[in-house]
Amino acid sequence: MKEIIENSLQNAMSYETYRTLVHDLIQEGKSTGVNQSDDLLNYSTLNDKRMKRLDKTIKISEEAKTQVKALEEQRTWLVLTEGWCGDAAQNLPVINKLAEENEQIDLKLVLRDEHPALMDAFLTNGARAIPKLIALDADKNVIGTWGPRPSEATAMVLDYKEKNGKLDAEFKKDLQIWYNKNKGRNTEGDLLSLLS
């Protein structure tokens, strides 16, 4: 496991580099990932706009800032993501804003499809669900994980699947509305628990 994590960190990028990569690929008519399609390009385009807006508008609560700034130990937040993922677009700006509050937190991103061994070590209910944040201590030991959604959204997904068998377009629309109303608060709260 440690070797997989070390290899992934060697290929990891900053949040800013990731944002530039996604944007530049869209300009070329591409999305991140091995599979390319009009749908993935459309999702990536929508997510690029969404992240641009969230980067400007997401505000971290004063309570969260205080908790994050109190962290004295080095942490690495290694996040598996892809540009076409709607949950990643909603959560990465929050993760980034929290990490910016303390230089002890080193945020690193890797593309899921380029790191299958890492992804397969951190599946969610047997699926390659993203974003997936892997919290590491100073010695690169795993001390916790988060993702692919904040806890309230996860409960919504599980409840809907139980009643309807699968997620449909209507639910995905409702989930985006929930994200917009929640303004990253649930993600913020979930991530603070990784610091303790």
Residue pairs with C-beta under 8 A, 6 or more apart in sequence:
1 121
1 142
2 140
2 141
4 117
4 118
4 121
5 78
5 118
5 134
5 136
5 140
5 142
6 140
7 117
8 78
8 110
8 115
8 118
9 76
9 78
9 108
9 140
11 110
11 114
11 115
12 78
12 108
12 109
12 110
13 21
13 108
13 109
13 110
14 107
14 108
14 109
15 92
15 96
15 99
15 107
15 109
17 109
18 81
18 92
18 109
19 51
19 55
21 32
21 83
22 32
22 44
22 47
22 48
22 51
22 83
23 48
25 31
25 32
25 44
25 83
26 41
26 44
26 45
26 48
26 83
29 41
30 36
30 41
31 37
31 40
31 41
31 43
31 44
31 82
31 83
31 84
32 44
32 82
32 83
32 84
32 111
32 113
33 40
33 82
33 83
33 84
33 111
33 112
33 113
34 113
35 113
40 84
41 84
43 84
43 85
43 86
44 83
44 84
46 86
46 89
47 83
47 84
47 85
47 86
47 88
47 89
48 83
48 89
50 89
50 90
51 89
51 92
51 93
54 89
54 90
54 93
54 94
54 184
55 93
55 96
58 93
58 94
58 97
58 183
58 184
59 97
59 183
60 68
60 94
60 97
60 98
60 101
60 184
60 188
61 185
61 188
64 98
64 101
64 188
64 189
64 192
65 101
67 192
67 195
68 98
68 101
68 102
68 105
68 192
68 195
69 101
69 102
71 102
71 104
71 105
71 195
72 104
73 104
73 137
73 138
74 104
74 106
74 137
74 138
75 104
75 105
75 106
75 135
75 136
75 137
75 138
75 143
75 195
76 105
76 106
76 107
76 108
76 135
76 136
76 140
77 95
77 99
77 105
77 106
77 107
77 108
77 133
77 134
77 135
77 136
77 194
78 108
78 109
78 110
78 118
78 133
78 134
78 136
79 92
79 95
79 107
79 108
79 109
79 110
79 131
79 132
79 133
79 134
79 147
80 109
80 110
80 111
80 112
80 115
80 118
80 119
80 122
80 130
80 131
80 132
80 134
80 147
81 88
81 92
81 109
81 110
81 111
81 112
81 130
81 131
82 88
82 111
82 112
82 113
82 130
85 130
85 131
86 172
86 175
86 176
87 130
87 131
87 147
87 148
87 149
87 153
88 130
88 131
88 148
90 176
90 179
90 184
90 187
91 131
91 147
91 149
91 150
91 184
91 187
92 109
92 131
93 184
94 184
94 187
94 188
94 191
95 107
95 131
95 133
95 187
95 191
96 107
97 184
98 105
98 188
98 191
99 105
99 106
99 107
110 118
112 119
112 128
112 130
112 132
118 134
119 128
119 130
119 132
120 128
122 132
122 134
122 145
123 129
124 132
124 147
124 148
129 147
129 148
130 147
130 148
131 147
131 148
132 145
132 146
132 147
132 148
133 145
133 146
133 147
133 191
133 194
134 142
134 145
135 142
135 143
135 144
135 145
135 146
135 194
136 142
136 143
137 143
143 194
144 193
144 194
146 190
146 191
146 194
149 157
150 182
150 186
150 187
150 189
150 190
151 186
151 189
151 190
152 178
152 182
152 186
153 175
153 178
153 179
153 186
156 174
156 175
156 178
157 167
157 171
157 175
160 167
160 171
161 167
164 171
